[in-house]
């Protein structure tokens, strides 16, 4: 099965943070699953680092592709179809990163690994 990682889940995976539950770890570790990482996560990490809200941002930014490859994660670019779908989602949720992830999850048929239950309001299948 294919899954899309939310940015916090990706960062918690890379830092072995105990906030990432065993159920999410199991999905990521399962070699039968394909784990997708959106370009939106790179964008979000870079933005939060620039704003001083992500201390590990510099290291992650410098090694982003290397870290993806080391874990066998697949990069998911943002297409114009993803962008159009994100912009058209009928929701008042304003976070552009969440909107892109929601659109990608829906269009790519890849449930989102995320703790954020707000995604249900965007019609996104979520695992945690």
N, C-alpha and C positions, 0 to 999 in steps of 0.2 A: 504494500500500500504506500501511497505518497502522502507526506505530511509537510506542512509549511511551518517553520519556526517563527514565532513572534520574537521581536528583538530582545526582550528581557530573558526569554527562554534560551536564546542563543548565547547571550552574555553569561547567564548562570551556568550553562553547560561548559563554556570555556573557562570559567573560574571555579568550577566544581562547587558552586554555591549550594548550601543545603536547602535553600528556598525552592529549588527545582525538585519536585516530588519524584519518588521512585517510579510512579506510573509514567511520567513523562520521560524519565531516563530510560525506562524499558523500551518505549517506542523508538527513541533515538538509537539505542543500542541494537535493536532488532535488525539483523542484516537483511531481512526480507523487506524492510521498509526503505523507501527513498526519502531522504530528508532534503527539502528545498530551503534555500535561504534567499530571501528577496533582496534585490538591489536597494529596496526601501530601508532595509536594516542597516546597510552601509551608510546610507544618507542620514538616517536617524542617529547612528553612533557618531558620525562626523559632526552633525549639528549640535548634539548634546555636548560633545567635547569642546567645540568652539565656544559654547555658552558657559563653559566651566561646570557643567553638571554631570560629567562622566570622567572620573579620574583615570580609568584605564583606557580611555579613548585613544590616546596617542599610540600605544602599543598595538591595540586592535586594528587601528587604521593602517599602521605600517605593515602588519602581517595578515591582513584580512584574507587575501587569496590563499596564502600558505596555511592558515588555520582551517579554512574551508576544505582544502585538499587533504590535509592531515586527517580530518574526520570523515572524509568521503562524502561531504555534503555537496549538493548541486546548486550552483548559482542560478537564480531565477531573475532574468532581466525584467524591467518594467516596459511593457508594450503599450502602444496607443490604445489597444483594446482594454487593457487593465486600467489605463488612465480614464478612458471614457466611462467605463463601468463604475469606477470609484467616484467620479464626479456626479454620476447619476443615481447613486445610492440614496434611497428615500430615508434619510435619517438626519437628525440635527447634529450628530457627532461631527466635530470639526477637525479632529486630529488627522492631518493628511497622511501620516504614516499608517495609522490604523485603517483609514479608508482604502489605501492601496493594498495593504495586506488582506483586507476583507475581499476586495475585488479579485485579487490573485487567488485566494483560497477558493472562492466560488467558481471562477472561470477555469482553474486548473484542477478542480475536483480533488483538492488536497486539504483535508481538515487542518485547522490551525492548532498548533501546540502552544497554548497560552493560558495564563491564569485569569485573563480579563473576560469576565462573563458578559461584558457589553457587546461582544461580537455576536451574540445571539440576536440582538436587535438589528443587526445588519445581515441576518440570514446566513451566518457562517457556522459550519460544523466545527466544534472545538473539542480538543482532548486535553486533559490535565490530570 
